Amino acid sequence: WNPDGGLHMFNQAPQAGQEPIKGRIVTNWENEIGQLYIKGAQELDEAKRREIYVEAQRIVQDQLPFIYLINQYSMAAIRNKVQNIQYSPLGALWNVYELSLAEE
């Protein structure tokens, strides 16, 4: 396993068995993020794991590998008996653990 582009879009490392991308130079900060992802995945303490991922986010914020200019437009229809719906760019059911059904 390696922290490739499947986890963050800016380091498109080849999968096992694929040819390397010609001319691709991985920067130090990309390597550091990769190491933080591995460290975070191995950390069992939730508070320590959170700090590891916060540090990875800080690096991304400083380096700005992407600047997202738009969000995908999406629509959702949900019955009115479903409660606690909170629409978000994450999707209509991003908070599925908080949803409940109203009594009829």
C-alpha positions as CSV (number, residue, x, y, z in Angstrom):
1,W,0.0,0.0,0.0
2,N,1.1,3.5,-0.7
3,P,-0.6,6.9,-0.3
4,D,-1.1,7.5,-4.0
5,G,-3.5,9.7,-6.0
6,G,-6.4,7.6,-4.8
7,L,-6.2,9.4,-1.5
8,H,-5.0,12.8,-2.7
9,M,-5.2,13.9,-6.3
10,F,-1.9,15.7,-6.5
11,N,0.5,12.7,-6.2
12,Q,-0.5,10.4,-9.1
13,A,1.9,7.6,-8.2
14,P,1.5,4.4,-10.3
15,Q,-0.3,1.4,-8.9
16,A,1.7,-1.8,-8.4
17,G,2.5,-3.3,-11.8
18,Q,2.0,0.0,-13.7
19,E,4.7,2.0,-15.5
20,P,5.9,5.1,-13.6
21,I,4.8,8.4,-15.0
22,K,7.6,9.8,-17.1
23,G,9.0,13.0,-15.9
24,R,7.0,13.0,-12.7
25,I,8.9,14.4,-9.7
26,V,7.3,14.0,-6.3
27,T,8.0,17.0,-4.1
28,N,9.2,16.9,-0.5
29,W,5.8,18.0,0.8
30,E,4.0,15.3,-1.2
31,N,6.3,12.7,0.4
32,E,5.7,14.3,3.9
33,I,1.9,14.0,3.3
34,G,2.3,10.4,2.3
35,Q,4.2,9.6,5.5
36,L,1.6,11.4,7.5
37,Y,-1.2,9.4,5.9
38,I,0.7,6.2,6.7
39,K,1.3,7.3,10.3
40,G,-2.3,8.4,10.7
41,A,-3.6,5.0,9.5
42,Q,-1.4,3.2,12.1
43,E,-2.3,5.5,15.0
44,L,-4.9,4.1,17.4
45,D,-5.2,7.1,19.7
46,E,-8.0,9.2,18.2
47,A,-6.6,12.6,19.4
48,K,-3.1,11.8,18.1
49,R,-4.5,10.5,14.8
50,R,-6.6,13.7,14.4
51,E,-3.4,15.9,14.9
52,I,-1.6,13.8,12.3
53,Y,-4.3,14.4,9.7
54,V,-4.6,18.1,10.7
55,E,-0.9,18.5,9.9
56,A,-1.4,16.9,6.5
57,Q,-4.2,19.3,5.9
58,R,-2.0,22.2,6.9
59,I,0.6,21.2,4.4
60,V,-2.1,21.0,1.6
61,Q,-3.4,24.4,2.7
62,D,0.1,25.9,2.5
63,Q,1.0,24.3,-0.9
64,L,-2.4,24.6,-2.6
65,P,-2.0,21.8,-5.1
66,F,-5.5,22.5,-6.3
67,I,-7.8,25.5,-6.1
68,Y,-11.4,24.2,-6.4
69,L,-13.5,26.8,-8.2
70,I,-16.8,25.0,-8.4
71,N,-18.9,22.3,-6.7
72,Q,-20.8,19.7,-8.7
73,Y,-24.5,20.5,-8.9
74,S,-26.7,17.8,-7.6
75,M,-30.3,17.3,-6.6
76,A,-31.9,15.0,-4.1
77,A,-35.5,14.1,-3.3
78,I,-36.2,12.7,0.2
79,R,-39.6,11.9,1.7
80,N,-40.9,14.4,4.2
81,K,-41.0,11.9,7.0
82,V,-37.1,11.7,7.0
83,Q,-35.9,14.1,9.7
84,N,-32.6,15.8,10.3
85,I,-31.7,16.3,6.6
86,Q,-28.8,18.7,6.2
87,Y,-28.0,19.4,2.6
88,S,-24.3,19.7,1.9
89,P,-21.7,19.6,-0.9
90,L,-20.8,16.2,0.6
91,G,-24.1,14.9,-0.7
92,A,-27.7,14.5,0.6
93,L,-27.0,11.6,2.9
94,W,-23.6,12.6,4.3
95,N,-25.0,12.6,7.8
96,V,-27.0,9.3,7.5
97,Y,-26.1,8.4,11.1
98,E,-28.2,11.4,12.3
99,L,-31.3,10.7,10.2
100,S,-34.5,9.4,11.6
101,L,-38.1,8.7,10.5
102,A,-41.0,10.7,11.8
103,E,-43.9,8.7,13.4
104,E,-46.9,8.4,11.1
